[in-house]
Amino acid sequence: MNKNSDKFFSNLGLAMRAGKLVTGEDMVIESVRSGETKLVIVAEDASAGTFKKVNDKCIYYQVPIHQYGRRDQLGASIGKEARVVIGVNDAGFARMLLKQLDRTEVDGIDQTRQQ
């Protein structure tokens, strides 16, 4: 793991302690429908069916969605068992996490070019 992914998971835990996350496929979809969720994170090892179901709702309700980390990493970062789908219900936390996701993706590209 690189520094940015460590920071991402740390800030995800901070959002959980602040009570700004909702977890689990059904709870996140309900939150997306109600307009509360500002960002959805789906584990990279989520099933294709789960990803499609959540992605379709996010597209329809215009909520940003990103695949990042494994289910065990997402769960551990928020002090829970493995989690496949996490919704961020605070705009400030969502912006911060999106910036970190963008940096992580850029860092990954830079590392690939150096090899």
N, C-alpha and C positions, 0 to 999 in steps of 0.2 A: 504494500500500500504506500502511496506517496503522501506527502504532507497535505495536499489539498483534500484527498479523500478522507484522511484522518480528521481534518477540520470539518468536513461535511458531516461525517457521522457524529462528531462531538456536538455540532450545532443542531443536528436532528434530535439528539438527546436533550439538549437545552429546550427545544420547542416542546418536547414531550413533558418535561418537568413544568413548563409554563402552561400546560393544558391546552396547547394549540394544535394537537394532532388527533386524528381519528385513524384507527387501524382496522384491517379486515375488509375483504372485498365488498360485502353487503353494506357495511357501515359507511365506507368511502363512497360507494355509488349513491347511497341515500343523501350523503352530505353534498356530493356534486350536484345532485338534482335540486337540492334546497338552496344552492348558491353560496353555501358556506365555504366550500373548499376552493383554495386559490392555486394549489399545486398538488399533483399526484405523483408519487414515486412508486414504481413497480420494480420488484426484484428482477434481475437479469435471468434468473433461473425459474421464473414464473411460467406456468403452462401457457401454451399458445391460446387456449380457450379463455383463460383468465385475462390475459393481456388484451385479447380482442374485445371482450365484454367491457372492461374498464376503459380501454382506448376509445371505443365507440361512444360511450357516455361522455367522456372528456371532449371529444370532437364536437358532439352535439351541443354540449353546454359551454363550449369554448374555454375549457380549463387546461392549462399546460400539463403535459404528462411527460415523464422521463423514466427510462429504465436505468437503474443504477444499483450496483452492489448485489450480493447474494442475499437470500432470505435470512440466513443466520446472521449476517452482518447487520442488516436492517433491524432485526429483532434485538440483537445485543446492544446496538447503539441507543435503543430506547428502553432498555432494561426489561425486555419481554422475551418470550420464546420467538422462534422464527416468525417473521412477518413478510408477506408477499406484497401487500398493497398498503400504502400509507398516504393519508391525505393531510395536507397542511392547511389549517383554517385561519391563518393570520397572514395578511399581506406583507408585513415586514419580514417575517421569517421566510415566506415564500420567495421574496426578492433576494434575500441573502443566500438561500440555498440554490436558487437558479444561477446566481453569479458564480458560486463555487462549482456547480455542475459545468458551467461553460469553461471555467478555468481548468478543470480536470480534463475535459475533452480536448482543450487546446494543448495542455501538457502532454496528453497521450499522443497527440499528433507530432509534437516536437520530439518526443522520445523515439517515435517510430522513424522519423527522418534521420536521426542521429545514428541509427544502427546500420 
